[in-house]
Amino acid sequence: MSFRSSSVTGRITWNDDMLIEILLWLPTKSLTRFKLVSKHWLSLISAPQFSHLHTLRHLKLQPSLILHMRASQFFYFHPLVDGAKLIPYHFTIPNPKILSSCNGLLLLQSDYPQKDYYVYNPTTKQSKNFSLTNNDHKYTIVLGLNLAFDPSKSPHYKIVCVRGAERSPSSALQYCQIKVYDSNTQSWKLCLEPFIAYITTQFSHGVHWNNAIHWENHPFHHLYFDLDKNVIQRLPYVQTSCPARGEGTACHFHLQESNGHLHHLMIMSELGDKSIAVLKLTADYPQWSLKYHDRLGWFQGTFRILNFTSGDSKETRTLVFHVPGKITAYKFLDRSFKQLVDLTNQTFYQEDALQFDSRDVHQFGESLAPV
């Protein structure tokens, strides 16, 4: 490809290296359109090496959200953009259920026409099917599937599958094992010999951070599976200051990764008066440190955290939450509120009811990462 200048300076010849360097700086959505310029551009932008380099250049982008509403109705939502609104999002997979999200990729389950599993890029809409192979007839119950993907370290992803064995109805414990799928080898590997967990332990909706999958299990110990060491361990216990249980009191907990850190958020409510505590876990896991403890004031009805953004600057540290009828942002810097979306004019709105729960929200950063 060449560009001919009309000036007397002569001719400037574009080579692929120059073109790639320019394309690497462009936003992801622009590149999806530029694939249509020519077959050559399509080949360059679709190359796995280009996708990986572009992802590395754009690691610091604030993630967007996909909100799940009823059956298979989904919305794209970027809370930090002025004029934020819910935009309908359509998957290329029939009747999907989002099991996990991690750094631009989603883990999906589709039950029609049969139960299938996919790794899916919501930006490029590329998908890859995988099967849950299991030769162990004892561990037949899938307790959780979680995605692990860190493009800053590798272009390959892993899927963590926690399985449980059949147990007697009277038992409060069950035997579990963990298998891991590696997209590099395209195979499953038994990574953790059987261990015992309470039947109430949640192994779904895990949060990937520090090359480990973390599961929120309040009021019990949070657990995490270390993918480097192939061990499951407890997180430090979170000391809560929830009001004593009684009429009009409630606590809501939320575990989330943001800006390279793991955060534990607690919403405490007493007769409608709500406050929030944000704690951050240090990288070597010794303890949680309290970052914020703010009184939010009185809100009618149930309160759900949708997203917490912990940017490099204080101006970007924001809590996005949902109460019946609206989605609101709270800035920690000046303790101000801003309504982002009025839900009362949506067809799915129901008075005094939540439209979204915390587990209906899935982060994703726009990415060209191949699946």
N, C-alpha and C positions, 0 to 999 in steps of 0.2 A: 504494500500500500504506500502511495507517495502523495506529497502535497507540493504543487508548483506555485511558487511565489511570483507575482508580477513585478516585484522590485528587482533592481539590478544586482542585489546581493546573491542572486542565483537560486539554486534549487535546494530545498530541504527535504530529505528523504526520511520518511517515517519507517522505522523497523519495529518488529514485535516487542522488543524490550522497552522502547520508548512508549509504545501504546499501552503495554501492560502497566507500566509505572503510573501513567495517568489514570487508567481505569481503576487501579487499586485505591485511589483516593475518593472515588465516587460512592454515593450512597447505594445500598444494596438494591433498593427498588429501581433506581436508575439503570443498574446493570441488567436487571431482568428485562427491561425494555430494549436496551442496547443489544441484546442477543438477536434482535430482529434486523439489525443493520445489514448483516451479511453472514454467510456461512462461516467465514473466517473469524469474525467477531464471536459468533456462537461457539466456535471451537475453543477460542482463547478463554472466554468467560466460564465455559462449562468444565474446563480442565480442573481436576482435583487439586493440583498444586496452586492454581490461581485462587480457587475457593478458599484454601487454607491460608494463603498469604493475605487475602482480603479480610478474612475473619480476624487475623492477628492485628491488622491495622485498625480494626474497629471494635476492640474488646471493651472499651469504656462507654459505649453507647448505653443510655438508660433503656431498660427493657420495656416492651409493650406488653399488653395483657390480652389474653383470650378469656372471655367470660362465657360460662356455660349456663344456658337458660332452658330448662325443661328438656324433654326428649333429645332432639339433635339440633337445637337452635343455639348458635354461637355468635358472639360479637367480638370484634377487634376494638381495642380501646387503648389509647396512649394518654395516660393521666397528666403528663407534664407538658402537653402541647396546648397552646391557647386555643380555645374553642373546641376542647375535647368532646367527642361524641361517640356513641355506640354505632359501629359500622358492622352490618351483618357479615359474617365470615362463613364461607362454604368449603367444607372439606371435599377432597376427591375420593375419600373412603366412605362407604355407606354406613350410616348410623354409628358414628364413632363415639367412643368413650375415652376421655383423656385420663390415662393412668399416672403419667409423670411428665414433667417438663424439665429441661436442663439446657441452658446456654444455647437456645435457638432451635433445639430439636424437641419433639414430642413423642411420647410412647402411647400408642392408641390400641384400643380393643374394639373390634367390630363383631357383632353377633349375627350379622346377616350377610349372606344366606347361611353361614356357619361361623363359629367362633374363630377369628383370626387376629393376629397381632402384627402391628406395624411400627416402624420408626419413621417419623414424618417430619419434614421441614415445612412449616407453615408459610415461609416466605416464598420458596421455590415450588411448593406443593409436590415435591418429590417424596416418594415413599418406598419402603422396602419391607417386605413381609418376612417374618421369622416364625419358627415353630418352637413350641415348648416341649422339646424332647425330654423324655423321662423314662429311664430304664429301671428305676427303683420303684417297685410296686408298693412299698411301705409309705413313702412320702408322696401322696397323691393330691393333697390339698394345696392349692396355690394361695398363700397368705398375702403376697404382695409382689408387685413388679415395679422396679425403680430404675430410672435411667441415670447413667453417670457419663458425663461428657465435659471435658475441659480442653477446648481448642487451643489454649495457650501452651499446652503440654503435648497434645497429640491430636491428629485429625480423626482418630478412631474413638468410638464410644463403647460402653459396656452396659449390659442389662443385668441387674441383680434380682434374682428370683428367690424368694423365701418360700419354702414348702413346709407343710406340717403333716404329721402322721395322724391316722385315725386314733381317737381316744375314747375312753369310756365317758358317758354323760356326766358321771359324778366327779370326774377329775377336773381340777382347776389348772392343771399343767398339761403341756403337750411337747412332744419332741419335734424339733425343727432342723432343717438343713438349708444351706445356701449354695446355689449354683450361679455362675456368672457366665454370660455370653460375651464374647469379644468379637467386635466387628472386623478386626484385623485378621483373625484366624477363622471367623465365621463358625465358631464351635462353642459348645457349652463345656464348663469345667466345674467339678465339685470343689468348692473353695473352703468350706467350713463343715467339719464333721458335726454330727448331731449335737444339738444343745437343747436345753429345756427353757421354755418361756411360759409365762402365764397366758391363759387363753384370751385374756383381755388385751394383750399386747398388740398394738397396731403396727403392721409392717407395710402398709400402703401409704401413699402420699409422703414418701420420704423426701428429704431435702439434701441435695448434693453440695458438699463443701469440703475442702481440704482432702480431696480424693477419698471421701467416705460418704455413706448414706446415713442420714440422721432421721430418727423417727420420734415424733412428739407423742409422749405418753403420760401427760399430766393426769393425776397428781403423783404418778409413779416416776421412776427414773427414766429419762430419755435414753434411748439406745442408739448406737451407731456401729456400722460395719466398715472397718478399715480395709479398703481394697488393696493397699500395699502389703499389709501384714496378714490379711485374711483372718481377722479376729473380730468378734463382736464385743463391745464394751459399753459401759454406762457413761453418760455425760454427767458432769457435776450437777448436783441437785440444785434446782432453782428455788431460792427462798422467796416465797410469795408473801405479800401483805394484803391478801384478799380479806374483805370483811367477813365476819362470822356468818355462817350460813343461816338464813332466815328469810322471812317474807320480804321481797323487794331487793334481795342481794343476789349478785351473780358475778362470775368471772369467765372471761373468754381468753383463750391462749392461742398463740400463733407462732410458729417457727419458720424463719425465712432467711435465705442468703441474700445479701445485698452488698454490692461494691467490694466483694472479696471477703466479707465477714459474715459469721452466723449470728443471727439475732433472735432473741426470745421476747415476744411482745405479749403483754397482759393488759386486757381491758377490765377494769374493776368498776362495778356498778352498785350503787346503794341508793335505792328509792329514786332511780333515774339519774342521779348525779354520777357522772362517769369520769374516770381518770385513767391514764395510760402509763405503763412502765416499760421502758425499752432497755434490754440488757444485751451486751455483746460478749461473745465467747472469745477468749484469747486463743491463739493458734495452737499452743501446746496443751490446751484443754484443762488447765488447773482450776479455773473458776470463771464465773460470769461477773462482768462489771456493769454497774448501772450507768447508763448514758443519759436517760431522761426519765423524769417522773412528773408529768404535767396533769393538772386538772383540766378536763375538757368542758365541764359544765353539764347542764341538764339536757338530756335527749330523750324524747319519748320513744318507747318501743325498743326492739332489739337492735344491737349494734354489732356489726361484723367488720373485721379488718379485711381489706382487699389487697393492699400492697403497702410496703414500707420501702422508701428510697433513701439510702444513706450515701449521698454523693461525696465527692472530694471537698466541696465547699458547703458551708453551713446553710447557704441559701437553698440548696437542693434537697435538704433533709426533710422529707415529707411523708405523712401518713395519709393514705387514701382509704376511706371507710364508707360503709353503706348502712344507712338506716332506711326504714320504709319510705319509699318515694324519691330518694335522691342518693347520689354519690358525691361525697365531699372530700376536699383535701385540707389537711391541717399542717401548717408550717411550724416547725419547732423553733425557728429563729425568732420570729415575732409573735408566735402563738396566735396566728390568724387563721381564719377559716375561709374557704372559697368553694362554693357549690360548683361542681363540674358538670353534672348531668341531672336534669329533672326527669325522673322516671314516670311521673304522673300522666304524661302524654303518650306513653308507650302502650301498645296493645296488650302487653302481658302484665301491666300494672294491676296489683290487687291492694286495696286500701289496708293499711296497718300490717302488711305482710312483707317479709324479705323477698326480694327477687333473686338475690345471689347469696350464697354462703361462701365462707373463706375457701372451702375446698372446690368451689366452682370457678376459681381464679387460677390461671396458669401463666406464668411469666414466659416470655420468649424475646430474645434479642434478634433483630433481623439479621439473617446470616445466609451465606451461600453454601454452608457446610453440606457436603454430599452425604447421603445415607447408604 
